[in-house]
Amino acid sequence: MDFENEILSLIKTGKLDLISTHKHLSIPVIKRIYKKMKLKLIFDSIQVDNENVIINGHHRYIASKLADFNLDVSTRATPSLLSLIFY
């Protein structure tokens, strides 16, 4: 599998439900996680904020999409920018 092209294709097709804040991802890390997912290992859930922005799990999320592996998603409330300014 050509991971770089598969990842680019996945991003371009718009089949991603969660929003990444990373501008760069590590292909070797995604590949390593992908292989472990194919072996049915257990992974921590993807943590997102209340707007589906990934807080923790960017590489796991992409690998799970490539491996067709179901990961739990947990929502972690994050304070809004206004609440931080006026606190």
LUMVEXTI-295496 format. One record per atom (N, C-alpha, C, O, CB): atom name; residue in one letter; x, y, z; residue number from 0. Coordinates in steps of 0.2 Angstrom, whole numbers. Glycine has a CB too. Layout:
BEGIN
<pt atome="CA" residu="A" x="X" y="Y" z="Z" num="NUM"/>
...
// end
This chain:
BEGIN
<pt atome="N" residu="M" x="4" y="-6" z="0" num="0"/>
<pt atome="CA" residu="M" x="0" y="0" z="0" num="0"/>
<pt atome="C" residu="M" x="4" y="6" z="0" num="0"/>
<pt atome="O" residu="M" x="9" y="7" z="4" num="0"/>
<pt atome="CB" residu="M" x="-5" y="0" z="6" num="0"/>
<pt atome="N" residu="D" x="3" y="11" z="-4" num="1"/>
<pt atome="CA" residu="D" x="6" y="17" z="-4" num="1"/>
<pt atome="C" residu="D" x="3" y="22" z="0" num="1"/>
<pt atome="O" residu="D" x="-2" y="25" z="-1" num="1"/>
<pt atome="CB" residu="D" x="7" y="20" z="-12" num="1"/>
<pt atome="N" residu="F" x="5" y="22" z="7" num="2"/>
<pt atome="CA" residu="F" x="2" y="26" z="12" num="2"/>
<pt atome="C" residu="F" x="1" y="33" z="10" num="2"/>
<pt atome="O" residu="F" x="-4" y="36" z="12" num="2"/>
<pt atome="CB" residu="F" x="6" y="25" z="18" num="2"/>
<pt atome="N" residu="E" x="6" y="36" z="8" num="3"/>
<pt atome="CA" residu="E" x="6" y="44" z="6" num="3"/>
<pt atome="C" residu="E" x="0" y="45" z="1" num="3"/>
<pt atome="O" residu="E" x="-4" y="50" z="3" num="3"/>
<pt atome="CB" residu="E" x="12" y="46" z="3" num="3"/>
<pt atome="N" residu="N" x="-1" y="41" z="-4" num="4"/>
<pt atome="CA" residu="N" x="-6" y="43" z="-9" num="4"/>
<pt atome="C" residu="N" x="-13" y="41" z="-6" num="4"/>
<pt atome="O" residu="N" x="-18" y="44" z="-7" num="4"/>
<pt atome="CB" residu="N" x="-5" y="39" z="-15" num="4"/>
<pt atome="N" residu="E" x="-13" y="35" z="-2" num="5"/>
<pt atome="CA" residu="E" x="-19" y="33" z="1" num="5"/>
<pt atome="C" residu="E" x="-22" y="39" z="6" num="5"/>
<pt atome="O" residu="E" x="-28" y="40" z="6" num="5"/>
<pt atome="CB" residu="E" x="-19" y="27" z="5" num="5"/>
<pt atome="N" residu="I" x="-17" y="42" z="10" num="6"/>
<pt atome="CA" residu="I" x="-19" y="47" z="14" num="6"/>
<pt atome="C" residu="I" x="-21" y="53" z="11" num="6"/>
<pt atome="O" residu="I" x="-27" y="56" z="12" num="6"/>
<pt atome="CB" residu="I" x="-13" y="49" z="19" num="6"/>
<pt atome="N" residu="L" x="-18" y="55" z="5" num="7"/>
<pt atome="CA" residu="L" x="-20" y="61" z="1" num="7"/>
<pt atome="C" residu="L" x="-27" y="60" z="-2" num="7"/>
<pt atome="O" residu="L" x="-31" y="64" z="-2" num="7"/>
<pt atome="CB" residu="L" x="-15" y="62" z="-4" num="7"/>
<pt atome="N" residu="S" x="-28" y="54" z="-4" num="8"/>
<pt atome="CA" residu="S" x="-34" y="52" z="-7" num="8"/>
<pt atome="C" residu="S" x="-40" y="53" z="-2" num="8"/>
<pt atome="O" residu="S" x="-45" y="55" z="-3" num="8"/>
<pt atome="CB" residu="S" x="-34" y="45" z="-10" num="8"/>
<pt atome="N" residu="L" x="-39" y="50" z="4" num="9"/>
<pt atome="CA" residu="L" x="-43" y="50" z="9" num="9"/>
<pt atome="C" residu="L" x="-45" y="57" z="11" num="9"/>
<pt atome="O" residu="L" x="-51" y="59" z="12" num="9"/>
<pt atome="CB" residu="L" x="-41" y="47" z="16" num="9"/>
<pt atome="N" residu="I" x="-40" y="62" z="12" num="10"/>
<pt atome="CA" residu="I" x="-41" y="69" z="13" num="10"/>
<pt atome="C" residu="I" x="-45" y="72" z="8" num="10"/>
<pt atome="O" residu="I" x="-50" y="76" z="9" num="10"/>
<pt atome="CB" residu="I" x="-35" y="72" z="15" num="10"/>
<pt atome="N" residu="K" x="-43" y="71" z="2" num="11"/>
<pt atome="CA" residu="K" x="-46" y="74" z="-4" num="11"/>
<pt atome="C" residu="K" x="-54" y="72" z="-5" num="11"/>
<pt atome="O" residu="K" x="-58" y="76" z="-8" num="11"/>
<pt atome="CB" residu="K" x="-42" y="73" z="-10" num="11"/>
<pt atome="N" residu="T" x="-55" y="66" z="-4" num="12"/>
<pt atome="CA" residu="T" x="-62" y="64" z="-5" num="12"/>
<pt atome="C" residu="T" x="-67" y="67" z="0" num="12"/>
<pt atome="O" residu="T" x="-73" y="66" z="0" num="12"/>
<pt atome="CB" residu="T" x="-63" y="56" z="-5" num="12"/>
<pt atome="N" residu="G" x="-65" y="69" z="6" num="13"/>
<pt atome="CA" residu="G" x="-69" y="72" z="11" num="13"/>
<pt atome="C" residu="G" x="-72" y="67" z="15" num="13"/>
<pt atome="O" residu="G" x="-78" y="69" z="18" num="13"/>
<pt atome="CB" residu="G" x="-74" y="77" z="8" num="13"/>
<pt atome="N" residu="K" x="-70" y="61" z="16" num="14"/>
<pt atome="CA" residu="K" x="-73" y="56" z="20" num="14"/>
<pt atome="C" residu="K" x="-71" y="56" z="27" num="14"/>
<pt atome="O" residu="K" x="-72" y="51" z="31" num="14"/>
<pt atome="CB" residu="K" x="-71" y="49" z="17" num="14"/>
<pt atome="N" residu="L" x="-68" y="61" z="29" num="15"/>
<pt atome="CA" residu="L" x="-66" y="62" z="36" num="15"/>
<pt atome="C" residu="L" x="-71" y="66" z="40" num="15"/>
<pt atome="O" residu="L" x="-73" y="71" z="38" num="15"/>
<pt atome="CB" residu="L" x="-59" y="65" z="37" num="15"/>
<pt atome="N" residu="D" x="-74" y="63" z="45" num="16"/>
<pt atome="CA" residu="D" x="-79" y="66" z="50" num="16"/>
<pt atome="C" residu="D" x="-76" y="70" z="55" num="16"/>
<pt atome="O" residu="D" x="-79" y="75" z="57" num="16"/>
<pt atome="CB" residu="D" x="-83" y="60" z="53" num="16"/>
<pt atome="N" residu="L" x="-70" y="69" z="57" num="17"/>
<pt atome="CA" residu="L" x="-66" y="73" z="62" num="17"/>
<pt atome="C" residu="L" x="-62" y="78" z="59" num="17"/>
<pt atome="O" residu="L" x="-59" y="77" z="53" num="17"/>
<pt atome="CB" residu="L" x="-63" y="69" z="67" num="17"/>
<pt atome="N" residu="I" x="-60" y="84" z="62" num="18"/>
<pt atome="CA" residu="I" x="-56" y="89" z="59" num="18"/>
<pt atome="C" residu="I" x="-49" y="89" z="63" num="18"/>
<pt atome="O" residu="I" x="-49" y="89" z="69" num="18"/>
<pt atome="CB" residu="I" x="-59" y="96" z="61" num="18"/>
<pt atome="N" residu="S" x="-44" y="88" z="59" num="19"/>
<pt atome="CA" residu="S" x="-37" y="88" z="61" num="19"/>
<pt atome="C" residu="S" x="-34" y="95" z="62" num="19"/>
<pt atome="O" residu="S" x="-36" y="100" z="58" num="19"/>
<pt atome="CB" residu="S" x="-33" y="84" z="57" num="19"/>
<pt atome="N" residu="T" x="-30" y="97" z="67" num="20"/>
<pt atome="CA" residu="T" x="-27" y="103" z="68" num="20"/>
<pt atome="C" residu="T" x="-20" y="103" z="66" num="20"/>
<pt atome="O" residu="T" x="-16" y="108" z="65" num="20"/>
<pt atome="CB" residu="T" x="-28" y="106" z="75" num="20"/>
<pt atome="N" residu="H" x="-18" y="96" z="64" num="21"/>
<pt atome="CA" residu="H" x="-11" y="95" z="62" num="21"/>
<pt atome="C" residu="H" x="-10" y="97" z="55" num="21"/>
<pt atome="O" residu="H" x="-14" y="95" z="50" num="21"/>
<pt atome="CB" residu="H" x="-8" y="88" z="63" num="21"/>
<pt atome="N" residu="K" x="-4" y="101" z="53" num="22"/>
<pt atome="CA" residu="K" x="-3" y="102" z="46" num="22"/>
<pt atome="C" residu="K" x="2" y="97" z="43" num="22"/>
<pt atome="O" residu="K" x="2" y="96" z="37" num="22"/>
<pt atome="CB" residu="K" x="1" y="109" z="46" num="22"/>
<pt atome="N" residu="H" x="5" y="93" z="48" num="23"/>
<pt atome="CA" residu="H" x="10" y="88" z="45" num="23"/>
<pt atome="C" residu="H" x="8" y="81" z="50" num="23"/>
<pt atome="O" residu="H" x="7" y="82" z="56" num="23"/>
<pt atome="CB" residu="H" x="17" y="90" z="46" num="23"/>
<pt atome="N" residu="L" x="8" y="76" z="46" num="24"/>
<pt atome="CA" residu="L" x="7" y="69" z="49" num="24"/>
<pt atome="C" residu="L" x="13" y="65" z="47" num="24"/>
<pt atome="O" residu="L" x="16" y="66" z="42" num="24"/>
<pt atome="CB" residu="L" x="1" y="66" z="48" num="24"/>
<pt atome="N" residu="S" x="15" y="60" z="52" num="25"/>
<pt atome="CA" residu="S" x="21" y="56" z="50" num="25"/>
<pt atome="C" residu="S" x="18" y="49" z="47" num="25"/>
<pt atome="O" residu="S" x="14" y="46" z="50" num="25"/>
<pt atome="CB" residu="S" x="24" y="54" z="57" num="25"/>
<pt atome="N" residu="I" x="20" y="48" z="41" num="26"/>
<pt atome="CA" residu="I" x="18" y="42" z="37" num="26"/>
<pt atome="C" residu="I" x="21" y="36" z="41" num="26"/>
<pt atome="O" residu="I" x="17" y="31" z="41" num="26"/>
<pt atome="CB" residu="I" x="21" y="43" z="30" num="26"/>
<pt atome="N" residu="P" x="27" y="36" z="43" num="27"/>
<pt atome="CA" residu="P" x="29" y="30" z="47" num="27"/>
<pt atome="C" residu="P" x="25" y="28" z="53" num="27"/>
<pt atome="O" residu="P" x="24" y="22" z="54" num="27"/>
<pt atome="CB" residu="P" x="36" y="31" z="49" num="27"/>
<pt atome="N" residu="V" x="23" y="33" z="56" num="28"/>
<pt atome="CA" residu="V" x="19" y="32" z="62" num="28"/>
<pt atome="C" residu="V" x="12" y="30" z="60" num="28"/>
<pt atome="O" residu="V" x="9" y="25" z="63" num="28"/>
<pt atome="CB" residu="V" x="18" y="39" z="66" num="28"/>
<pt atome="N" residu="I" x="9" y="32" z="55" num="29"/>
<pt atome="CA" residu="I" x="2" y="30" z="53" num="29"/>
<pt atome="C" residu="I" x="3" y="23" z="50" num="29"/>
<pt atome="O" residu="I" x="-1" y="19" z="52" num="29"/>
<pt atome="CB" residu="I" x="0" y="34" z="47" num="29"/>
<pt atome="N" residu="K" x="8" y="21" z="47" num="30"/>
<pt atome="CA" residu="K" x="10" y="14" z="44" num="30"/>
<pt atome="C" residu="K" x="10" y="9" z="50" num="30"/>
<pt atome="O" residu="K" x="7" y="4" z="50" num="30"/>
<pt atome="CB" residu="K" x="16" y="14" z="40" num="30"/>
<pt atome="N" residu="R" x="14" y="11" z="55" num="31"/>
<pt atome="CA" residu="R" x="15" y="7" z="61" num="31"/>
<pt atome="C" residu="R" x="8" y="6" z="65" num="31"/>
<pt atome="O" residu="R" x="7" y="0" z="66" num="31"/>
<pt atome="CB" residu="R" x="20" y="10" z="66" num="31"/>
<pt atome="N" residu="I" x="4" y="11" z="66" num="32"/>
<pt atome="CA" residu="I" x="-2" y="10" z="69" num="32"/>
<pt atome="C" residu="I" x="-7" y="6" z="64" num="32"/>
<pt atome="O" residu="I" x="-10" y="2" z="67" num="32"/>
<pt atome="CB" residu="I" x="-5" y="17" z="70" num="32"/>
<pt atome="N" residu="Y" x="-7" y="7" z="58" num="33"/>
<pt atome="CA" residu="Y" x="-11" y="3" z="53" num="33"/>
<pt atome="C" residu="Y" x="-9" y="-4" z="54" num="33"/>
<pt atome="O" residu="Y" x="-14" y="-8" z="54" num="33"/>
<pt atome="CB" residu="Y" x="-9" y="6" z="46" num="33"/>
<pt atome="N" residu="K" x="-3" y="-6" z="54" num="34"/>
<pt atome="CA" residu="K" x="-1" y="-13" z="55" num="34"/>
<pt atome="C" residu="K" x="-4" y="-16" z="61" num="34"/>
<pt atome="O" residu="K" x="-6" y="-22" z="61" num="34"/>
<pt atome="CB" residu="K" x="6" y="-14" z="54" num="34"/>
<pt atome="N" residu="K" x="-4" y="-12" z="67" num="35"/>
<pt atome="CA" residu="K" x="-6" y="-15" z="73" num="35"/>
<pt atome="C" residu="K" x="-14" y="-15" z="73" num="35"/>
<pt atome="O" residu="K" x="-16" y="-20" z="76" num="35"/>
<pt atome="CB" residu="K" x="-4" y="-10" z="79" num="35"/>
<pt atome="N" residu="M" x="-17" y="-11" z="69" num="36"/>
<pt atome="CA" residu="M" x="-24" y="-11" z="69" num="36"/>
<pt atome="C" residu="M" x="-26" y="-17" z="65" num="36"/>
<pt atome="O" residu="M" x="-31" y="-21" z="66" num="36"/>
<pt atome="CB" residu="M" x="-27" y="-5" z="65" num="36"/>
<pt atome="N" residu="K" x="-22" y="-19" z="60" num="37"/>
<pt atome="CA" residu="K" x="-24" y="-25" z="56" num="37"/>
<pt atome="C" residu="K" x="-23" y="-31" z="60" num="37"/>
<pt atome="O" residu="K" x="-26" y="-37" z="58" num="37"/>
<pt atome="CB" residu="K" x="-19" y="-25" z="50" num="37"/>
<pt atome="N" residu="L" x="-19" y="-31" z="65" num="38"/>
<pt atome="CA" residu="L" x="-18" y="-37" z="70" num="38"/>
<pt atome="C" residu="L" x="-23" y="-37" z="75" num="38"/>
<pt atome="O" residu="L" x="-23" y="-41" z="80" num="38"/>
<pt atome="CB" residu="L" x="-11" y="-36" z="73" num="38"/>
<pt atome="N" residu="K" x="-28" y="-32" z="75" num="39"/>
<pt atome="CA" residu="K" x="-34" y="-31" z="80" num="39"/>
<pt atome="C" residu="K" x="-32" y="-29" z="87" num="39"/>
<pt atome="O" residu="K" x="-35" y="-31" z="92" num="39"/>
<pt atome="CB" residu="K" x="-38" y="-38" z="80" num="39"/>
<pt atome="N" residu="L" x="-26" y="-25" z="87" num="40"/>
<pt atome="CA" residu="L" x="-24" y="-23" z="94" num="40"/>
<pt atome="C" residu="L" x="-29" y="-18" z="97" num="40"/>
<pt atome="O" residu="L" x="-33" y="-15" z="93" num="40"/>
<pt atome="CB" residu="L" x="-17" y="-20" z="94" num="40"/>
<pt atome="N" residu="I" x="-29" y="-17" z="103" num="41"/>
<pt atome="CA" residu="I" x="-33" y="-12" z="106" num="41"/>
<pt atome="C" residu="I" x="-30" y="-5" z="107" num="41"/>
<pt atome="O" residu="I" x="-24" y="-4" z="108" num="41"/>
<pt atome="CB" residu="I" x="-36" y="-14" z="113" num="41"/>
<pt atome="N" residu="F" x="-34" y="0" z="105" num="42"/>
<pt atome="CA" residu="F" x="-31" y="7" z="105" num="42"/>
<pt atome="C" residu="F" x="-36" y="12" z="109" num="42"/>
<pt atome="O" residu="F" x="-42" y="10" z="110" num="42"/>
<pt atome="CB" residu="F" x="-31" y="10" z="98" num="42"/>
<pt atome="N" residu="D" x="-33" y="17" z="112" num="43"/>
<pt atome="CA" residu="D" x="-36" y="22" z="115" num="43"/>
<pt atome="C" residu="D" x="-41" y="26" z="111" num="43"/>
<pt atome="O" residu="D" x="-40" y="26" z="105" num="43"/>
<pt atome="CB" residu="D" x="-32" y="27" z="119" num="43"/>
<pt atome="N" residu="S" x="-46" y="29" z="113" num="44"/>
<pt atome="CA" residu="S" x="-51" y="32" z="109" num="44"/>
<pt atome="C" residu="S" x="-48" y="39" z="107" num="44"/>
<pt atome="O" residu="S" x="-43" y="41" z="109" num="44"/>
<pt atome="CB" residu="S" x="-57" y="34" z="113" num="44"/>
<pt atome="N" residu="I" x="-51" y="41" z="101" num="45"/>
<pt atome="CA" residu="I" x="-49" y="48" z="99" num="45"/>
<pt atome="C" residu="I" x="-52" y="53" z="103" num="45"/>
<pt atome="O" residu="I" x="-59" y="52" z="104" num="45"/>
<pt atome="CB" residu="I" x="-51" y="48" z="91" num="45"/>
<pt atome="N" residu="Q" x="-49" y="58" z="105" num="46"/>
<pt atome="CA" residu="Q" x="-52" y="63" z="109" num="46"/>
<pt atome="C" residu="Q" x="-53" y="69" z="105" num="46"/>
<pt atome="O" residu="Q" x="-49" y="72" z="101" num="46"/>
<pt atome="CB" residu="Q" x="-47" y="65" z="115" num="46"/>
<pt atome="N" residu="V" x="-59" y="72" z="105" num="47"/>
<pt atome="CA" residu="V" x="-61" y="78" z="101" num="47"/>
<pt atome="C" residu="V" x="-65" y="83" z="106" num="47"/>
<pt atome="O" residu="V" x="-67" y="81" z="111" num="47"/>
<pt atome="CB" residu="V" x="-66" y="76" z="95" num="47"/>
<pt atome="N" residu="D" x="-65" y="89" z="103" num="48"/>
<pt atome="CA" residu="D" x="-69" y="94" z="107" num="48"/>
<pt atome="C" residu="D" x="-76" y="94" z="105" num="48"/>
<pt atome="O" residu="D" x="-78" y="89" z="101" num="48"/>
<pt atome="CB" residu="D" x="-66" y="101" z="106" num="48"/>
<pt atome="N" residu="N" x="-80" y="98" z="107" num="49"/>
<pt atome="CA" residu="N" x="-87" y="98" z="105" num="49"/>
<pt atome="C" residu="N" x="-89" y="100" z="98" num="49"/>
<pt atome="O" residu="N" x="-94" y="101" z="96" num="49"/>
<pt atome="CB" residu="N" x="-91" y="103" z="110" num="49"/>
<pt atome="N" residu="E" x="-83" y="102" z="94" num="50"/>
<pt atome="CA" residu="E" x="-84" y="104" z="87" num="50"/>
<pt atome="C" residu="E" x="-81" y="98" z="83" num="50"/>
<pt atome="O" residu="E" x="-80" y="100" z="77" num="50"/>
<pt atome="CB" residu="E" x="-82" y="111" z="86" num="50"/>
<pt atome="N" residu="N" x="-80" y="93" z="85" num="51"/>
<pt atome="CA" residu="N" x="-76" y="87" z="82" num="51"/>
<pt atome="C" residu="N" x="-69" y="89" z="79" num="51"/>
<pt atome="O" residu="N" x="-67" y="86" z="74" num="51"/>
<pt atome="CB" residu="N" x="-81" y="85" z="76" num="51"/>
<pt atome="N" residu="V" x="-66" y="93" z="83" num="52"/>
<pt atome="CA" residu="V" x="-59" y="94" z="81" num="52"/>
<pt atome="C" residu="V" x="-55" y="90" z="86" num="52"/>
<pt atome="O" residu="V" x="-56" y="89" z="92" num="52"/>
<pt atome="CB" residu="V" x="-57" y="102" z="83" num="52"/>
<pt atome="N" residu="I" x="-50" y="86" z="82" num="53"/>
<pt atome="CA" residu="I" x="-46" y="81" z="86" num="53"/>
<pt atome="C" residu="I" x="-41" y="84" z="91" num="53"/>
<pt atome="O" residu="I" x="-38" y="89" z="89" num="53"/>
<pt atome="CB" residu="I" x="-42" y="77" z="81" num="53"/>
<pt atome="N" residu="I" x="-42" y="82" z="97" num="54"/>
<pt atome="CA" residu="I" x="-37" y="85" z="102" num="54"/>
<pt atome="C" residu="I" x="-31" y="80" z="103" num="54"/>
<pt atome="O" residu="I" x="-26" y="82" z="104" num="54"/>
<pt atome="CB" residu="I" x="-41" y="86" z="109" num="54"/>
<pt atome="N" residu="N" x="-33" y="73" z="103" num="55"/>
<pt atome="CA" residu="N" x="-28" y="68" z="103" num="55"/>
<pt atome="C" residu="N" x="-30" y="62" z="99" num="55"/>
<pt atome="O" residu="N" x="-35" y="60" z="100" num="55"/>
<pt atome="CB" residu="N" x="-27" y="66" z="111" num="55"/>
<pt atome="N" residu="G" x="-25" y="60" z="95" num="56"/>
<pt atome="CA" residu="G" x="-27" y="54" z="91" num="56"/>
<pt atome="C" residu="G" x="-26" y="55" z="83" num="56"/>
<pt atome="O" residu="G" x="-30" y="52" z="79" num="56"/>
<pt atome="CB" residu="G" x="-33" y="51" z="93" num="56"/>
<pt atome="N" residu="H" x="-23" y="60" z="81" num="57"/>
<pt atome="CA" residu="H" x="-23" y="62" z="74" num="57"/>
<pt atome="C" residu="H" x="-20" y="56" z="70" num="57"/>
<pt atome="O" residu="H" x="-23" y="54" z="65" num="57"/>
<pt atome="CB" residu="H" x="-18" y="68" z="73" num="57"/>
<pt atome="N" residu="H" x="-15" y="53" z="72" num="58"/>
<pt atome="CA" residu="H" x="-12" y="48" z="68" num="58"/>
<pt atome="C" residu="H" x="-16" y="41" z="68" num="58"/>
<pt atome="O" residu="H" x="-17" y="38" z="63" num="58"/>
<pt atome="CB" residu="H" x="-5" y="46" z="70" num="58"/>
<pt atome="N" residu="R" x="-19" y="40" z="74" num="59"/>
<pt atome="CA" residu="R" x="-24" y="34" z="75" num="59"/>
<pt atome="C" residu="R" x="-30" y="35" z="71" num="59"/>
<pt atome="O" residu="R" x="-32" y="30" z="68" num="59"/>
<pt atome="CB" residu="R" x="-26" y="34" z="82" num="59"/>
<pt atome="N" residu="Y" x="-32" y="41" z="70" num="60"/>
<pt atome="CA" residu="Y" x="-38" y="42" z="66" num="60"/>
<pt atome="C" residu="Y" x="-37" y="41" z="59" num="60"/>
<pt atome="O" residu="Y" x="-41" y="37" z="56" num="60"/>
<pt atome="CB" residu="Y" x="-41" y="50" z="67" num="60"/>
<pt atome="N" residu="I" x="-32" y="43" z="56" num="61"/>
<pt atome="CA" residu="I" x="-30" y="42" z="49" num="61"/>
<pt atome="C" residu="I" x="-29" y="34" z="48" num="61"/>
<pt atome="O" residu="I" x="-32" y="32" z="43" num="61"/>
<pt atome="CB" residu="I" x="-24" y="46" z="47" num="61"/>
<pt atome="N" residu="A" x="-25" y="31" z="52" num="62"/>
<pt atome="CA" residu="A" x="-24" y="24" z="52" num="62"/>
<pt atome="C" residu="A" x="-30" y="20" z="52" num="62"/>
<pt atome="O" residu="A" x="-31" y="15" z="48" num="62"/>
<pt atome="CB" residu="A" x="-19" y="22" z="57" num="62"/>
<pt atome="N" residu="S" x="-35" y="22" z="56" num="63"/>
<pt atome="CA" residu="S" x="-41" y="18" z="57" num="63"/>
<pt atome="C" residu="S" x="-45" y="19" z="51" num="63"/>
<pt atome="O" residu="S" x="-48" y="14" z="49" num="63"/>
<pt atome="CB" residu="S" x="-45" y="21" z="63" num="63"/>
<pt atome="N" residu="K" x="-45" y="24" z="48" num="64"/>
<pt atome="CA" residu="K" x="-49" y="25" z="41" num="64"/>
<pt atome="C" residu="K" x="-46" y="21" z="36" num="64"/>
<pt atome="O" residu="K" x="-49" y="17" z="32" num="64"/>
<pt atome="CB" residu="K" x="-49" y="32" z="39" num="64"/>
<pt atome="N" residu="L" x="-39" y="20" z="36" num="65"/>
<pt atome="CA" residu="L" x="-36" y="16" z="31" num="65"/>
<pt atome="C" residu="L" x="-37" y="9" z="32" num="65"/>
<pt atome="O" residu="L" x="-37" y="5" z="27" num="65"/>
<pt atome="CB" residu="L" x="-28" y="18" z="30" num="65"/>
<pt atome="N" residu="A" x="-37" y="7" z="38" num="66"/>
<pt atome="CA" residu="A" x="-37" y="0" z="40" num="66"/>
<pt atome="C" residu="A" x="-45" y="-2" z="41" num="66"/>
<pt atome="O" residu="A" x="-46" y="-8" z="43" num="66"/>
<pt atome="CB" residu="A" x="-34" y="-1" z="47" num="66"/>
<pt atome="N" residu="D" x="-49" y="2" z="40" num="67"/>
<pt atome="CA" residu="D" x="-56" y="1" z="41" num="67"/>
<pt atome="C" residu="D" x="-57" y="-2" z="49" num="67"/>
<pt atome="O" residu="D" x="-60" y="-7" z="49" num="67"/>
<pt atome="CB" residu="D" x="-59" y="-4" z="36" num="67"/>
<pt atome="N" residu="F" x="-55" y="1" z="53" num="68"/>
<pt atome="CA" residu="F" x="-54" y="-1" z="60" num="68"/>
<pt atome="C" residu="F" x="-58" y="4" z="64" num="68"/>
<pt atome="O" residu="F" x="-57" y="10" z="64" num="68"/>
<pt atome="CB" residu="F" x="-47" y="-1" z="63" num="68"/>
<pt atome="N" residu="N" x="-63" y="2" z="68" num="69"/>
<pt atome="CA" residu="N" x="-67" y="6" z="72" num="69"/>
<pt atome="C" residu="N" x="-64" y="8" z="79" num="69"/>
<pt atome="O" residu="N" x="-62" y="4" z="83" num="69"/>
<pt atome="CB" residu="N" x="-74" y="2" z="74" num="69"/>
<pt atome="N" residu="L" x="-64" y="15" z="80" num="70"/>
<pt atome="CA" residu="L" x="-61" y="17" z="86" num="70"/>
<pt atome="C" residu="L" x="-66" y="21" z="89" num="70"/>
<pt atome="O" residu="L" x="-70" y="25" z="86" num="70"/>
<pt atome="CB" residu="L" x="-55" y="22" z="84" num="70"/>
<pt atome="N" residu="D" x="-66" y="21" z="96" num="71"/>
<pt atome="CA" residu="D" x="-71" y="25" z="100" num="71"/>
<pt atome="C" residu="D" x="-69" y="33" z="99" num="71"/>
<pt atome="O" residu="D" x="-63" y="34" z="99" num="71"/>
<pt atome="CB" residu="D" x="-71" y="23" z="107" num="71"/>
<pt atome="N" residu="V" x="-73" y="37" z="100" num="72"/>
<pt atome="CA" residu="V" x="-72" y="44" z="100" num="72"/>
<pt atome="C" residu="V" x="-75" y="47" z="106" num="72"/>
<pt atome="O" residu="V" x="-81" y="46" z="107" num="72"/>
<pt atome="CB" residu="V" x="-75" y="48" z="93" num="72"/>
<pt atome="N" residu="S" x="-71" y="50" z="110" num="73"/>
<pt atome="CA" residu="S" x="-74" y="53" z="116" num="73"/>
<pt atome="C" residu="S" x="-73" y="61" z="116" num="73"/>
<pt atome="O" residu="S" x="-68" y="64" z="113" num="73"/>
<pt atome="CB" residu="S" x="-70" y="51" z="122" num="73"/>
<pt atome="N" residu="T" x="-78" y="64" z="118" num="74"/>
<pt atome="CA" residu="T" x="-79" y="71" z="118" num="74"/>
<pt atome="C" residu="T" x="-76" y="74" z="124" num="74"/>
<pt atome="O" residu="T" x="-78" y="72" z="130" num="74"/>
<pt atome="CB" residu="T" x="-86" y="74" z="116" num="74"/>
<pt atome="N" residu="R" x="-71" y="79" z="124" num="75"/>
<pt atome="CA" residu="R" x="-69" y="82" z="129" num="75"/>
<pt atome="C" residu="R" x="-71" y="90" z="129" num="75"/>
<pt atome="O" residu="R" x="-68" y="93" z="124" num="75"/>
<pt atome="CB" residu="R" x="-61" y="81" z="130" num="75"/>
<pt atome="N" residu="A" x="-74" y="92" z="133" num="76"/>
<pt atome="CA" residu="A" x="-77" y="99" z="133" num="76"/>
<pt atome="C" residu="A" x="-71" y="104" z="133" num="76"/>
<pt atome="O" residu="A" x="-66" y="103" z="138" num="76"/>
<pt atome="CB" residu="A" x="-82" y="101" z="138" num="76"/>
<pt atome="N" residu="T" x="-70" y="108" z="129" num="77"/>
<pt atome="CA" residu="T" x="-65" y="113" z="129" num="77"/>
<pt atome="C" residu="T" x="-68" y="120" z="130" num="77"/>
<pt atome="O" residu="T" x="-73" y="122" z="127" num="77"/>
<pt atome="CB" residu="T" x="-61" y="113" z="123" num="77"/>
<pt atome="N" residu="P" x="-65" y="124" z="134" num="78"/>
<pt atome="CA" residu="P" x="-68" y="131" z="135" num="78"/>
<pt atome="C" residu="P" x="-67" y="135" z="128" num="78"/>
<pt atome="O" residu="P" x="-63" y="134" z="124" num="78"/>
<pt atome="CB" residu="P" x="-64" y="135" z="140" num="78"/>
<pt atome="N" residu="S" x="-72" y="139" z="127" num="79"/>
<pt atome="CA" residu="S" x="-72" y="144" z="121" num="79"/>
<pt atome="C" residu="S" x="-67" y="149" z="122" num="79"/>
<pt atome="O" residu="S" x="-65" y="151" z="128" num="79"/>
<pt atome="CB" residu="S" x="-79" y="147" z="120" num="79"/>
<pt atome="N" residu="L" x="-65" y="152" z="117" num="80"/>
<pt atome="CA" residu="L" x="-60" y="157" z="117" num="80"/>
<pt atome="C" residu="L" x="-62" y="163" z="121" num="80"/>
<pt atome="O" residu="L" x="-59" y="166" z="125" num="80"/>
<pt atome="CB" residu="L" x="-58" y="160" z="110" num="80"/>
<pt atome="N" residu="L" x="-69" y="165" z="121" num="81"/>
<pt atome="CA" residu="L" x="-72" y="170" z="124" num="81"/>
<pt atome="C" residu="L" x="-72" y="169" z="132" num="81"/>
<pt atome="O" residu="L" x="-70" y="174" z="136" num="81"/>
<pt atome="CB" residu="L" x="-79" y="172" z="122" num="81"/>
<pt atome="N" residu="S" x="-73" y="163" z="134" num="82"/>
<pt atome="CA" residu="S" x="-73" y="161" z="141" num="82"/>
<pt atome="C" residu="S" x="-66" y="162" z="144" num="82"/>
<pt atome="O" residu="S" x="-65" y="164" z="150" num="82"/>
<pt atome="CB" residu="S" x="-76" y="154" z="142" num="82"/>
<pt atome="N" residu="L" x="-61" y="160" z="140" num="83"/>
<pt atome="CA" residu="L" x="-54" y="161" z="142" num="83"/>
<pt atome="C" residu="L" x="-52" y="169" z="143" num="83"/>
<pt atome="O" residu="L" x="-48" y="170" z="147" num="83"/>
<pt atome="CB" residu="L" x="-49" y="158" z="137" num="83"/>
<pt atome="N" residu="I" x="-54" y="173" z="138" num="84"/>
<pt atome="CA" residu="I" x="-53" y="180" z="138" num="84"/>
<pt atome="C" residu="I" x="-56" y="183" z="144" num="84"/>
<pt atome="O" residu="I" x="-53" y="187" z="147" num="84"/>
<pt atome="CB" residu="I" x="-55" y="183" z="132" num="84"/>
<pt atome="N" residu="F" x="-62" y="182" z="146" num="85"/>
<pt atome="CA" residu="F" x="-66" y="185" z="151" num="85"/>
<pt atome="C" residu="F" x="-66" y="182" z="158" num="85"/>
<pt atome="O" residu="F" x="-70" y="184" z="162" num="85"/>
<pt atome="CB" residu="F" x="-73" y="186" z="149" num="85"/>
<pt atome="N" residu="Y" x="-62" y="177" z="158" num="86"/>
<pt atome="CA" residu="Y" x="-62" y="173" z="165" num="86"/>
<pt atome="C" residu="Y" x="-58" y="177" z="170" num="86"/>
<pt atome="O" residu="Y" x="-57" y="175" z="176" num="86"/>
<pt atome="CB" residu="Y" x="-58" y="166" z="164" num="86"/>
// end
